[in-house]
Amino acid sequence: MTLLSQAGNYKNYKVSVYVRAYEVEKMKDLNWLDSTWTIISNQIKIDKIYLETHRDLLIVPDETLEQAKQYFLDKGMEVGGGITYTIDESNNFETFCYSNPEHREIVQQIAEHTARHFDDFILDDFFFTSCKSDIEIEAKGDMSWTEYRTKLMTKAGKELVLDPAKKVNPNVKVIIKYPNWYDHFQGLGFDLQNGPHLFDGVWTGTETRDPSSAQHLQNYLSFNIIRYFDNLRPGYNFGGWVDAGGSNMGMDRYAEQLWLTMFAKAPEIMLFAYNQLTGVQLRPEIHRKQWQGTGTSFDYDEMMKPVQLPDGKTVTPSTLARVAGVALEQADEVVGQLGKPIGIKSYKPYHSLGDDFLQNYLGMIGLPMDMYSEFPEDQKVILLTEQAKYDSDIVSKMKKQLQKGGDIVITSGLLKAIQNDIADIVELRAGDKDALVNDFGFFGKAEKDILITQVQYQTNDAWEIVSAGRPLTNGVSGYPMLLRGQYSKGNLYVITIPNDFGNLYDLPDGVLNVFRQVMSKDLGMYIEGPAKVSLFVYDNNTFIIESFLDEPVTIQLVSTEDISTISDISERVTIEKLPEETPSFFSRRMRGPEKTSKFRVTLMPHSYRFFKKN
């Protein structure tokens, strides 16, 4: 039996709940409010409640807002507000048309209404526009939809929300919550270049749900997006935001999203939403997966044990709220010991497209990502995806990195986009021809055929580090998976990304290990093993390894420093380094560190382990 303490007992972050306008409106009935809140508060500690004032043209009356606000204040909690600027979510998330005078007036009135009741409020997900009414078509004129909407929504944020709200309540803080589909923001009006500085702060959508569903977001995004938005305006990313999506895959998937958000060092997490915490019932036939009972990080059976309340009563876990409570209490024991997250710096210019969401796939093959919208400096290795083509000065910046002895890793997508410009560094081509491959020679074979772009080069001006064919061994054709060309004091690498990014998970361990070795020079460590195992590195010698596989996996951690042990903080054991190996021909050819230390680590399905270098 576990004891549930009062709200406010987390050591490293706040835990909050967002309440949609539909449920806030029901809070006019205090019996309904009290009964539903009892379900939540009996299963999880909550520090703050956000009461939404508008969604789908439902505006919650003043009296109901004040009654609900006072109810939670009397519980000793913080209370904030929220707005969802939708006209009808059920109609493809129908948004307002921000050039329509009638709509503009409603948007402003909602902001003023909310500011009268709260000193801080969040704009949930939908402060964008997908409207293509005749009014918007005429207002757009010759601009692209991206250019028009970005300008329109940046201006609307100031004129219709921020200025009117602060006129009503000079103390109000207006926070914009950005959703999880960041690579496509500009097309709907979200402006990541100006928005984080225009508003008083941002919140981050870390919901990754089921990767096979509509958005196809990879698990790693729940971590990566927090880091990316942190880098846009350091100190003003106030939290991550998770909903119940993906819980149909098992409650491990829901817990993973919560953990990853907190491992990224978010100061607060939002549980969306009140109705899900009361309404998503625990169903072991769906939520308890076959690997439970094997010592996994999320223990369904332990979570289901009765909870003892401070008044001595006990309750049996019944809804999603208890899963969140257990997962967040567990993460709280780890987060305080972590330093600042660090990773392979990847340059994503503002409002850029190309290799969409690729960094999250790379995170899933064990490459820690750290995305920036300004070109990184003082790095041994910089990753450039196709997005970098949006920087007209990209080749000049690449040359400077190489001339000071640093490396650049570019994707085959970027090569294809700028091959004429990049020829001044190395003459490479990536045309329209593809190749079907499954054999990587010395580095192993894939169980599936994988379609890749044929990267071509001048013999002896560049060198294949990893090759692929079908077959490659005893075959007649081969194509680069990793190519290296020298320029000045540095190396330009081209990593061939499969046409289907998901095929990165099908690459043999040997291929992935080379990718990791080449790209992790700033981290002091990398892992060796299969895909769907992620590494999270921090600046105080701590790190986390997490598996998203459905079966146990054994991997090797490689430290580029000569150390004898690492401490497994989770298990409270010390792991000795493996016996030294004779460097392979490949290792000598790559001119890696003279001495490395390797450690063997086994992870249970959908589980993490937390370590510190000694």
Helices and strands as residue ranges (DSSP letters): E 2-3, E 14-19, H 21-26, H 30-41, E 48-55, E 58-59, H 62-74, E 78-83, E 86-88, E 94-95, H 101-115, E 120-123, H 134-140, H 145-156, I 157-162, H 163-168, E 173-178, G 182-188, H 195-198, E 201-205, H 221-232, E 237-242, G 247-249, H 251-263, E 268-272, H 274-279, H 284-287, H 300-303, E 307-308, E 314-315, H 320-335, E 341-342, E 344-347, H 358-364, E 369-372, E 381-384, G 386-390, H 394-403, E 407-411, H 412-422, E 428-439, G 441-443, E 445-457, E 463-468, E 479-487, E 490-495, G 501-506, H 509-519, E 525-528, E 533-538, E 542-547, E 553-559, E 565-568, E 573-576, H 585-590, E 597-603, E 608-613
